[in-house]
Amino acid sequence: MRKVYPRGPLSYFRRSKFCSILFTLSFILLCFVFLIYENGNVVEIPSYESPANQEKYSEQDLSYRKLPTELNALDFFGSRRHNRNLQHLYSKDLFDEKRKKDLTTMIYKKGRNQMKSERKVVSNLQQRGLFNVPKKTIAAKVGDTPSSQEVTDYYNFEGYRTTSSDDSVESEQIGVPCKKLPKVIIIGVKKCGTRALLEFLRIHPEVKATGPEPHFFDRYYDHGLEWYRDLMPETNDEQTTIEKTPRYFVTKEVPKRVFNMSRDVKLVLIVRDPVTRAISDYTQVASKRASMKPFEQMALSNNHTGLVDTSWPVIKIGIYAKHLEEWLRYFPLEQFHFVNGENIVKNPSEEMFKLQDFLGLRRYINDSHFYMNDTRGFPCIQKTGSKYPHCLVGTKGRKHPYVDPNVIKRLQDFYRPFNKKFYQMTNIDFGWP
């Protein structure tokens, strides 16, 4: 019986052997393209969550679930207890997620770089028709799991290292000067010689200090620690970063905020006779406000009764014991150093020796760095290698106005019990009247 084929434009190809040959060649070509794609371009990253891999990794020195001790959660991100303002950023879940991502990225980057260097060789083999080149995955090139050294090298490659000090840790740049949070803060007291103290410290080659007062912890705390760090000078590993803001001492919120930044920070406090300090403070304000009342009227709320106006900030600052109590709630007395404001004018090298010892610095600043300005009665700085001494600006050592001796006596009586309490708290007798 004769076979009947359907009519149509493709009827010829259906009856022809050419159609079968064409489809066969197309199928072979597609197979070759697939092999080329598999051997040259596909990258496999091993699954860390499979049960087989988990058993294998548990036998290694470093499993994917555990970082080396030098990169554990507390050391890498800092203590939750002493960095409460950052606690919401560094929870355990977020850390675990970041750890897995970083380890996978490390393996991928390292394997990808090695595969790039071999891509030409593989490509040449493929062009010669050798498509049976064994497929190499990234895991095969770098091992099943990264070693402890590889993880450390990865973080070092990114330009960071971890430095731990108990529970307070920060990441800092390696090998080059970088900006760091201060390890020393001069917290006060206003008009007791904080500016002079900072200038004296600048003489030391191992000290770097900020220029203007940052006022971070009392005014700009909402700007964040990175904003604060950016204000600091660049320092190397042998140098200490210092900042000075006298208002910190009398601002109630500051001690807790400083503690949240670092519990190991060293705190420097320079004090002088609170009565003299109050007169100096008034003199500075009055030089900018010509209409200001005399000191006697500002200091006493009632001239007849002789009651001291404790609401006046100039008077309140001199109650050192009250303000120090707030700081001692967060920091032990061993982290404070008290500088005698009167003695630093008479014998600056003696006070600087004590301060350098407290900061762990070598005794570089000595008598040869000071020159007494008889006109102002204030020491100037004689820097090594400089021909002329450097004196503070003219506003320092300005002449105080005349104050009624009875008012001075009344203020001395007012401050005396607070001074005694301050002596007991610091174990230092400053000898104020």
Helices and strands as residue ranges (DSSP letters): H 11-15, H 17-40, H 51-58, G 69-71, H 73-77, G 84-86, H 92-127, H 138-142, H 148-157, E 160-165, E 168-173, E 178-179, E 184-188, H 194-202, E 207-209, G 221-223, H 225-230, E 234-235, E 240-244, G 246-250, H 254-261, E 266-271, H 274-286, H 295-299, E 300-302, E 307-308, H 313-316, H 320-328, G 333-335, E 336-340, H 343-346, H 348-359, G 367-369, E 370-373, E 378-381, H 405-426
